[in-house]
Amino acid sequence: MALDEVQTYQVKLMRGRETWFTVQLSPHIADGARLGVVIFLRDVTHQHLLTQAQKLGAVGVLANGIAHDF
């Protein structure tokens, strides 16, 4: 990882239930010197589950259309 650019990751944690986070690492630079890294965590479980439900819905519509044709 280059410490002078923002890095973004999506991480799944399993502890009782599935939880998805977006982790963003951003360099903390002052006067041209790297002082550290700022870490942002965002819980995106709801958005992830919604996306999965939409994909399942699309597969259901496709399967229904195929079944209807036969």
C-alpha positions in Angstrom: 0.0 0.0 0.0 1.3 3.4 -0.9 1.1 5.6 2.1 0.6 8.8 0.1 -2.8 7.9 -1.4 -6.2 6.9 -0.1 -6.9 3.2 0.0 -10.5 1.7 0.3 -11.4 -1.8 1.2 -14.6 -3.7 1.8 -14.4 -6.1 4.7 -16.8 -8.8 6.1 -16.7 -9.6 9.8 -18.4 -12.6 11.3 -19.2 -12.4 15.0 -22.6 -13.7 15.6 -23.9 -12.1 12.4 -22.5 -11.0 9.1 -21.4 -7.4 9.2 -19.9 -5.5 6.2 -17.7 -2.4 6.5 -16.0 -0.1 4.1 -12.5 0.7 5.5 -10.8 3.8 4.1 -7.2 4.6 4.9 -6.1 8.1 4.3 -2.7 9.5 4.9 -2.3 12.3 7.5 0.2 14.7 6.1 1.2 18.1 7.5 4.0 20.3 6.2 5.1 17.6 3.8 5.7 15.1 6.5 3.6 11.9 7.0 2.3 11.9 10.5 0.2 8.8 10.3 -2.9 7.3 8.8 -6.6 8.2 9.4 -8.9 5.2 9.3 -12.6 5.6 8.5 -15.0 2.7 9.1 -18.5 2.7 7.7 -21.0 0.0 8.4 -22.5 -0.9 4.9 -24.3 -4.1 6.0 -27.7 -2.7 5.0 -26.5 -1.6 1.6 -24.8 -5.0 1.0 -27.9 -6.9 2.0 -30.1 -4.7 -0.2 -27.8 -5.4 -3.2 -27.9 -9.1 -2.5 -31.7 -9.0 -2.3 -31.9 -7.1 -5.6 -29.6 -9.7 -7.3 -31.8 -12.6 -6.0 -34.9 -10.8 -7.2 -33.3 -10.4 -10.7 -32.5 -14.2 -10.8 -36.1 -14.9 -9.7 -37.5 -12.8 -12.6 -35.2 -14.5 -15.0 -36.2 -18.0 -13.8 -39.8 -17.0 -14.0 -39.4 -15.8 -17.6 -37.6 -19.0 -18.6 -40.2 -21.2 -16.8 -43.0 -19.2 -18.6 -41.5 -19.8 -22.0 -41.5 -23.6 -21.5 
